[in-house]
Amino acid sequence: MLQRGKDGNAETEYAVIKACEAASYILRWHKSDQFISLEEKEFIDTYILFLSALPLIKFKYQHLLPMLHFKALNQDLNSYIIQKGIIRVINKVIENVMKRIASLIQDLISKSVEQRAVIAELGVLDEAQQYLQRIRSSEDGMSGVIDPVCELMSLIFEGNPQLIPIAMQENGIVDLLVANIYGSLTESLHNQIELLLTIVNESLDDSLQEMFRRGVIRVVINHLDSEYQNPQLKASEIIMLIVQSGSVDVKVGEQNRYRNEIQKDGTLQILMDFFIDDKIIRAIKVNIVQTISLLFKALPLPSEYGYEIVKVLKMQIIGIDDNKSSITLSILCGLAECEANHAYILSDGFIKEIEQCLKNKERKKTCCEALHLLIALIKNGSSQTKEIIQKGIQITLIQQHSFSRNKKIAKVAKELIELLKD
């Protein structure tokens, strides 16, 4: 059948693929002590001739199935297939894969996010996953295509959260990617970490929580000590976003749902060690500080680091980025659930910075979270804390927010007014 299919004729294509699938089950090339029979050598001769003659455009993944169980442990087989020209065939296959991926990337770049999703669902995402599976199975030469494969997938997933459930399937894209990251050197991880971050950014909280259960943080944290800043930064962001999902739907006064496990497995101590490392650049340190603070929701920060941790957090509120400021204020709300952290939060006249957040009414997320922070401080604090807020925040400003057209802001402001009454 392989002899008849060398020209890639459509009439024999299906039969050839089935022949390759059958061969993958029959051959026992994974055994190091298995002697290669005469019949197997004849098959190898025909198989390599078939792969050598098959036009690049006709190459399919199934054509390589007979090679999947070959682990290069069998010296008899190893010598024979090299002698017969397998290296030349592998180079041809990789050339074909690279050309195909480059073509797909070029096509997707010119498309809108919505068009990319349609193309992905027509089979391109499945094709990309097959490439990832071949890389993971250590198919000869395929490790060289990991970067373009990751770039291809990043283009597909960015802006398309509806595709994340596909990535999250068991033994699917996320599992394959994380397994590959676990076994890779950090310097070669740029595009793999970038793809994982893209998937994390597009994921809903239930998917992020599932990533935690699958051990994504334990794998990624190993690359925080890289000498290369880019994978360091991406890894720290991935960890922060996953840990953030552990505070979702957690009641006031309760801990982050990952806290105990992260403390037991040593991850929290690793994060603390990175926080005090002066060589860590600011952007990475901010992500680490946010992660630590999320893990200390409703708990006292370590006394030796509490002031510095909160100081880094508070600096993120300054600026015009509504999303960044609101996230930071939300994290501070979690810390404010423990009275022991109030001195750190209110230090350096921070009450005036909160007031500035309330004055900028265009930053609605920031306004809302600033009001939540004041409520948390009053509910969990002393009479002295309440007095600091009463003196530091103009009641008129809060009253203005109580009449906001944003119903959420108005509701929170009214609650704060009631709490501020003597």
Summary of the structure (lengths in Angstrom):
residues: 422
radius of gyration: 28.4
end to end distance: 90.4
largest distance: 95.6
contacts: 1316
relative contact order: 0.05
helix: 73%
strand: 0%
